Amino acid sequence: MVLTPQTEKNWRTSWQTPWRSPKIPEAIRPSVEEMQLQRALTHVPMIYLVGIFNLVAVMILSAHEGVETIYYAWMGLLAVGGLGRMIIWIRYPKNPESAEQTHKILRNLSILAVGIVSFLSIWSVYIIATGIFANKMFVPMSLVFGSTCIAHCLACLKKAAVTVLIVGVIPSAVAMILIGSFDDVIMGASMITIALLMIRFIIDSYNQIISGLIMRHTIWKQAHSDPLTGLANRRAMMNYLRLAEQSFAKDGNGFALALIDLNQFKQVNDNLGHDVGDRLLVEVADRLNQSSMAEEIVGRLGGDEFLIFIPDVTGHDHALARATAYLSGFARPAHINGHVLTPSASVGIAVQSLDGKGAEQLLKAADSALYEMKRAGKGAGKLAAPPIRHIG
């Protein structure tokens, strides 16, 4: 995704609005969730540590003030459970197997954090209302401290962090304002102010993280995409080929290349102008994209040359069939600036291990096959896409 001036203006307006955040583009959502998980793996153990400390502190206070054991014994079980969960998070794999698993972990973490804080918030309001502690301010203040720490650690999960603050602070503060003494009213109002300021801080922090990821993605996209067609450029395609080469060396997964060159494209530029030529290239790029299957990558090397990466190919027949499908997909009339143009092309294919072992060798083999085909097509005087032919 490349940001247009209008999109960038809207995005800046959005994130600068005090209580709003930019919508995450689908193109960077996996990167956002990966970042959220890595931060969670780092910060969540600290959340459990803070929770365990607060639970133990409340238990000690309860015993000191002679509160019946039934009112606080459950905290010990919660503290032991928190310790177990903290150990699990410390030992959790740093790289989940899939994006779906990452999303599930983050969702469960959010539900767990909000659930625990909600339960403790209800208990805090109960304490304020019944006065079972002589020092009834200790528990709500401890909950405020814990909620603030949890929200800070979950700042990358904005909704979860904001919900934790609202649920963990507001109910106790409102209870103090409604039924407490004058000092309690002042303290409750201060707690609400702190919560609002913390929410604003979390939103700012989250927006800065998202803006950084958007900017990084934009820079990467500009460096690896063709500005005219939006396809992967030569640099990106060569990177894909090197990765595919490494995968082949490791797993033996074969792949093929199809190098496509438009026929008589120079005549279009010379006779109808470069504007028409550019629009024809965009139309061809769109049609190639529409013909691509899962895992196939379409790129533009430059000029009127396109390169298609076709994975899971071990023989020429499969590669020829896919190349034929691509040519058939775009060889139909295109209406551009009042002109009717029927794009046609020559194609050369090369299959990993059969025509070369490296990216450079495969590209040269496909290039040789392509120009042999162009010479054959030109000699026959054909304007339509000639039959595909492989030159080994």
C-alpha positions as CSV (number, residue, x, y, z in Angstrom):
1,M,0.0,0.0,0.0
2,V,1.5,3.3,-1.1
3,L,0.0,6.4,0.7
4,T,-1.5,9.0,-1.6
5,P,-1.4,12.6,-0.5
6,Q,-5.1,12.5,0.4
7,T,-4.7,9.2,2.3
8,E,-1.8,10.6,4.2
9,K,-3.7,13.8,5.0
10,N,-6.6,11.8,6.3
11,W,-4.3,9.5,8.3
12,R,-2.5,12.4,9.9
13,T,-5.9,14.1,10.8
14,S,-7.0,10.8,12.3
15,W,-4.1,10.0,14.6
16,Q,-3.8,13.6,15.8
17,T,-7.4,13.5,17.0
18,P,-7.1,13.1,20.8
19,W,-9.2,10.0,21.3
20,R,-9.0,8.3,18.0
21,S,-6.5,6.1,16.2
22,P,-5.8,5.4,12.5
23,K,-7.4,2.3,11.0
24,I,-4.8,-0.4,10.5
25,P,-4.3,-1.2,6.8
26,E,-4.7,-4.9,6.0
27,A,-1.3,-4.9,4.4
28,I,0.4,-4.2,7.7
29,R,-2.0,-6.1,10.1
30,P,0.3,-9.2,10.3
31,S,3.2,-6.9,11.2
32,V,1.1,-5.1,13.9
33,E,0.1,-8.4,15.5
34,E,3.6,-9.7,15.4
35,M,4.8,-6.6,17.2
36,Q,2.0,-6.8,19.7
37,L,2.8,-10.4,20.5
38,Q,6.6,-9.7,20.9
39,R,5.8,-6.9,23.3
40,A,3.3,-9.1,25.2
41,L,5.8,-11.9,25.6
42,T,8.2,-9.3,27.1
43,H,5.7,-7.4,29.3
44,V,3.1,-10.0,30.4
45,P,5.4,-11.7,33.0
46,M,5.8,-8.3,34.6
47,I,2.0,-8.0,34.8
48,Y,1.7,-11.3,36.6
49,L,4.5,-10.2,38.9
50,V,2.7,-7.0,39.8
51,G,-0.6,-8.9,40.3
52,I,1.1,-11.5,42.6
53,F,2.7,-8.7,44.7
54,N,-0.6,-6.9,45.1
55,L,-2.5,-10.1,46.0
56,V,0.1,-11.0,48.6
57,A,0.1,-7.5,50.0
58,V,-3.7,-7.5,50.4
59,M,-3.6,-11.0,52.1
60,I,-1.0,-9.7,54.6
61,L,-3.2,-6.6,55.3
62,S,-6.3,-8.8,55.7
63,A,-4.6,-11.1,58.2
64,H,-3.1,-8.1,60.1
65,E,-6.6,-6.5,60.5
66,G,-8.2,-9.8,61.5
67,V,-10.4,-10.2,58.5
68,E,-12.0,-13.6,58.3
69,T,-10.0,-16.0,56.1
70,I,-12.9,-16.7,53.8
71,Y,-12.7,-13.2,52.5
72,Y,-9.1,-13.4,51.2
73,A,-8.0,-17.1,51.1
74,W,-9.0,-17.3,47.4
75,M,-6.3,-14.7,46.7
76,G,-3.6,-17.3,47.5
77,L,-5.0,-19.6,44.8
78,L,-5.1,-16.7,42.4
79,A,-1.5,-15.8,43.2
80,V,-0.3,-19.4,42.6
81,G,-2.2,-19.5,39.3
82,G,-0.6,-16.2,38.3
83,L,2.8,-17.6,39.1
84,G,2.2,-20.6,36.9
85,R,0.9,-18.4,34.1
86,M,4.0,-16.2,34.4
87,I,6.3,-19.2,34.0
88,I,4.3,-20.3,30.9
89,W,4.7,-16.9,29.3
90,I,8.4,-16.8,30.0
91,R,8.9,-20.2,28.3
92,Y,6.4,-19.4,25.5
93,P,7.9,-19.8,21.9
94,K,8.9,-16.5,20.5
95,N,7.6,-17.3,17.0
96,P,4.1,-18.8,16.7
97,E,3.4,-21.2,13.8
98,S,0.8,-19.0,12.2
99,A,-0.8,-15.6,12.1
100,E,-4.0,-17.2,13.3
101,Q,-2.3,-18.5,16.4
102,T,-0.8,-15.1,17.1
103,H,-4.3,-13.5,16.8
104,K,-5.7,-16.2,19.2
105,I,-3.0,-15.6,21.8
106,L,-3.6,-11.8,21.8
107,R,-7.3,-12.2,22.0
108,N,-7.0,-14.6,24.9
109,L,-4.6,-12.3,26.7
110,S,-7.0,-9.4,26.3
111,I,-10.0,-11.4,27.6
112,L,-8.0,-12.7,30.6
113,A,-6.6,-9.3,31.6
114,V,-10.0,-7.6,31.4
115,G,-11.7,-10.5,33.1
116,I,-9.4,-10.6,36.1
117,V,-9.4,-6.8,36.5
118,S,-13.2,-6.8,36.3
119,F,-13.5,-9.4,39.1
120,L,-11.1,-7.5,41.3
121,S,-13.0,-4.3,40.6
122,I,-16.2,-5.8,41.8
123,W,-14.5,-6.9,44.9
124,S,-13.0,-3.5,45.5
125,V,-16.4,-1.8,45.2
126,Y,-17.8,-4.4,47.7
127,I,-15.0,-3.5,50.2
128,I,-15.7,0.2,49.8
129,A,-19.4,-0.3,50.3
130,T,-19.2,-2.7,53.3
131,G,-16.1,-1.3,55.0
132,I,-14.8,-4.7,56.0
133,F,-11.3,-3.2,56.1
134,A,-10.4,-0.5,58.6
135,N,-8.2,1.0,55.9
136,K,-10.7,0.7,53.1
137,M,-8.6,2.8,50.8
138,F,-5.8,0.3,50.5
139,V,-7.6,-2.2,48.2
140,P,-9.0,0.4,45.6
141,M,-5.6,2.2,45.5
142,S,-3.8,-1.1,45.1
143,L,-6.2,-1.9,42.2
144,V,-5.6,1.5,40.6
145,F,-1.8,0.9,40.8
146,G,-2.2,-2.6,39.3
147,S,-4.6,-1.5,36.6
148,T,-2.2,1.3,35.6
149,C,0.7,-1.1,35.4
150,I,-1.3,-3.6,33.3
151,A,-2.5,-0.9,31.0
152,H,1.0,0.4,30.5
153,C,2.3,-3.1,29.7
154,L,-0.6,-3.7,27.3
155,A,-0.3,-0.3,25.6
156,C,0.3,-2.0,22.2
157,L,-3.2,-3.6,22.6
158,K,-5.1,-0.4,22.8
159,K,-8.6,-1.7,23.4
160,A,-7.5,-4.1,26.1
161,A,-5.4,-1.4,27.8
162,V,-8.1,1.2,27.8
163,T,-10.7,-1.3,29.0
164,V,-8.5,-2.4,31.9
165,L,-8.2,1.2,33.0
166,I,-11.9,1.9,32.7
167,V,-12.9,-1.3,34.5
168,G,-10.2,-1.2,37.1
169,V,-10.4,2.5,38.1
170,I,-13.8,4.0,37.3
171,P,-16.2,1.7,39.4
172,S,-14.1,2.1,42.6
173,A,-13.7,5.9,42.0
174,V,-17.4,6.3,41.5
175,A,-18.2,4.3,44.6
176,M,-15.8,6.5,46.6
177,I,-17.5,9.6,45.3
178,L,-21.0,8.4,46.0
179,I,-20.7,6.9,49.4
180,G,-17.3,8.0,50.8
181,S,-16.2,10.9,53.0
182,F,-15.0,14.2,51.7
183,D,-11.5,12.9,51.5
184,D,-12.8,9.8,49.5
185,V,-14.6,12.1,47.1
186,I,-11.4,14.0,46.4
187,M,-9.4,10.8,46.0
188,G,-12.1,9.3,43.7
189,A,-12.0,12.4,41.4
190,S,-8.2,12.2,41.3
191,M,-8.4,8.5,40.3
192,I,-10.7,9.3,37.4
193,T,-8.4,12.1,36.3
194,I,-5.4,9.8,36.4
195,A,-7.3,7.2,34.4
196,L,-8.2,9.7,31.7
197,L,-4.7,10.9,31.4
198,M,-3.4,7.4,31.2
199,I,-5.9,6.5,28.5
200,R,-4.7,9.5,26.5
201,F,-1.1,8.4,27.0
202,I,-1.9,4.9,25.8
203,I,-3.6,6.2,22.7
204,D,-0.7,8.4,21.9
205,S,1.8,5.6,22.4
206,Y,-0.3,3.2,20.3
207,N,-0.7,5.8,17.5
208,Q,3.1,6.3,17.4
209,I,3.7,2.6,17.1
210,I,1.1,2.3,14.2
211,S,2.4,5.4,12.4
212,G,6.0,3.9,12.6
213,L,4.8,0.6,11.1
214,I,2.8,2.4,8.4
215,M,5.8,4.6,7.5
216,R,8.1,1.6,7.4
217,H,5.7,-0.4,5.2
218,T,5.3,2.6,2.9
219,I,9.1,3.0,2.5
220,W,9.5,-0.8,1.8
221,K,6.7,-0.7,-0.7
222,Q,8.1,2.2,-2.6
223,A,11.5,0.5,-2.7
224,H,10.1,-2.9,-3.9
225,S,7.1,-2.0,-6.2
226,D,6.9,-0.6,-9.7
227,P,5.5,3.0,-9.4
228,L,3.4,2.6,-12.6
229,T,1.7,-0.7,-12.2
230,G,2.1,-1.4,-8.5
231,L,3.6,-4.8,-9.3
232,A,6.8,-6.1,-7.6
233,N,9.8,-4.5,-9.2
234,R,13.1,-6.1,-10.3
235,R,14.6,-5.8,-6.8
236,A,11.6,-7.5,-5.2
237,M,11.4,-10.3,-7.8
238,M,15.1,-11.1,-7.4
239,N,14.6,-11.2,-3.6
240,Y,11.7,-13.7,-4.1
241,L,13.8,-15.8,-6.4
242,R,16.7,-16.0,-3.9
243,L,14.3,-17.0,-1.2
244,A,12.7,-19.6,-3.5
245,E,16.2,-20.9,-4.3
246,Q,17.0,-21.3,-0.6
247,S,13.7,-23.1,-0.1
248,F,14.5,-25.4,-3.0
249,A,17.9,-26.2,-1.5
250,K,16.3,-27.0,1.8
251,D,12.9,-28.7,0.9
252,G,13.3,-29.5,-2.8
253,N,10.2,-27.4,-3.7
254,G,10.6,-26.7,-7.4
255,F,9.5,-23.5,-9.2
256,A,9.4,-22.0,-12.6
257,L,9.8,-18.5,-14.2
258,A,7.7,-17.1,-17.1
259,L,9.3,-14.1,-18.7
260,I,6.7,-12.1,-20.8
261,D,7.5,-9.4,-23.3
262,L,4.7,-7.4,-25.1
263,N,4.8,-7.6,-28.9
264,Q,5.1,-4.3,-30.9
265,F,4.9,-2.2,-27.7
266,K,7.4,0.3,-29.2
267,Q,4.9,1.0,-32.0
268,V,2.2,1.8,-29.5
269,N,4.5,4.4,-27.8
270,D,5.7,5.8,-31.2
271,N,2.3,6.0,-32.9
272,L,-0.1,6.7,-30.0
273,G,2.1,8.3,-27.4
274,H,3.6,7.2,-24.1
275,D,0.4,8.0,-22.1
276,V,-1.4,5.3,-24.1
277,G,1.6,3.0,-23.7
278,D,1.6,3.5,-19.9
279,R,-2.1,2.8,-19.7
280,L,-1.7,-0.3,-21.7
281,L,1.0,-1.5,-19.3
282,V,-1.3,-0.9,-16.4
283,E,-4.1,-2.8,-18.1
284,V,-1.7,-5.8,-18.8
285,A,-0.5,-5.7,-15.2
286,D,-4.1,-5.9,-13.9
287,R,-4.9,-8.8,-16.2
288,L,-1.8,-10.7,-15.2
289,N,-2.7,-10.2,-11.6
290,Q,-6.3,-11.5,-12.2
291,S,-4.8,-14.6,-13.8
292,S,-2.4,-15.3,-11.0
293,M,-3.1,-18.2,-8.6
294,A,-2.2,-18.4,-4.9
295,E,1.5,-18.1,-4.2
296,E,2.3,-17.0,-7.7
297,I,4.0,-13.5,-7.9
298,V,3.7,-11.2,-10.9
299,G,6.4,-8.5,-11.3
300,R,7.6,-5.9,-13.8
301,L,11.2,-5.9,-14.6
302,G,11.1,-2.7,-16.6
303,G,9.8,-1.4,-20.0
304,D,7.3,-4.0,-21.4
305,E,8.9,-7.0,-19.6
306,F,7.0,-8.9,-16.9
307,L,8.2,-11.8,-14.8
308,I,6.0,-14.4,-13.2
309,F,7.2,-16.6,-10.4
310,I,5.3,-20.0,-10.4
311,P,5.9,-22.2,-7.3
312,D,5.5,-25.9,-6.9
313,V,6.5,-26.7,-10.5
314,T,8.7,-29.7,-11.3
315,G,8.3,-30.0,-15.1
316,H,7.9,-28.0,-18.3
317,D,4.3,-29.1,-18.9
318,H,2.9,-27.5,-15.8
319,A,4.9,-24.3,-16.5
320,L,3.7,-24.2,-20.1
321,A,0.1,-24.6,-19.0
322,R,0.4,-21.7,-16.5
323,A,2.1,-19.5,-19.0
324,T,-0.6,-20.2,-21.6
325,A,-3.2,-19.3,-19.0
326,Y,-1.6,-15.9,-18.4
327,L,-1.4,-15.1,-22.1
328,S,-5.0,-16.1,-22.7
329,G,-6.0,-14.0,-19.7
330,F,-4.9,-10.7,-21.2
331,A,-5.1,-11.2,-25.0
332,R,-8.4,-9.5,-25.4
333,P,-9.3,-5.9,-26.7
334,A,-8.5,-3.0,-24.4
335,H,-10.2,0.4,-24.9
336,I,-7.7,3.1,-24.1
337,N,-8.2,6.8,-25.0
338,G,-10.5,6.0,-27.9
339,H,-8.2,3.3,-29.2
340,V,-8.9,-0.4,-29.3
341,L,-5.7,-2.4,-28.6
342,T,-5.3,-6.1,-28.3
343,P,-2.2,-6.9,-26.3
344,S,-0.1,-9.9,-27.3
345,A,3.1,-11.2,-26.0
346,S,6.0,-13.6,-26.3
347,V,7.0,-15.8,-23.4
348,G,9.9,-17.8,-22.3
349,I,9.9,-20.2,-19.4
350,A,12.6,-21.8,-17.3
351,V,12.2,-24.5,-14.6
352,Q,14.4,-24.8,-11.5
353,S,17.0,-27.7,-11.8
354,L,16.0,-28.4,-15.4
355,D,17.1,-25.1,-17.0
356,G,19.4,-23.8,-14.3
357,K,20.1,-23.9,-10.5
358,G,20.3,-20.3,-9.5
359,A,18.1,-17.2,-10.0
360,E,20.5,-15.7,-12.5
361,Q,20.8,-18.8,-14.6
362,L,17.0,-19.3,-14.6
363,L,16.5,-15.7,-15.7
364,K,19.0,-16.1,-18.5
365,A,17.4,-19.3,-19.6
366,A,13.9,-17.7,-19.7
367,D,15.3,-14.7,-21.5
368,S,16.9,-16.9,-24.2
369,A,13.6,-18.8,-24.6
370,L,11.7,-15.5,-24.8
371,Y,13.8,-14.0,-27.6
372,E,13.9,-17.2,-29.6
373,M,10.1,-17.0,-29.5
374,K,10.0,-13.3,-30.5
375,R,12.2,-14.1,-33.5
376,A,10.0,-16.9,-34.5
377,G,6.8,-14.8,-34.1
378,K,8.3,-11.8,-36.0
379,G,9.5,-14.1,-38.8
380,A,6.0,-15.5,-39.2
381,G,4.5,-12.0,-39.2
382,K,2.1,-12.9,-36.4
383,L,0.6,-10.1,-34.2
384,A,-1.2,-12.4,-31.8
385,A,0.6,-14.2,-29.0
386,P,2.5,-17.0,-30.6
387,P,2.5,-20.6,-29.2
388,I,4.7,-21.0,-26.1
389,R,7.9,-22.7,-26.7
390,H,10.6,-23.6,-24.3
391,I,14.3,-23.4,-25.2
392,G,16.3,-25.5,-22.7
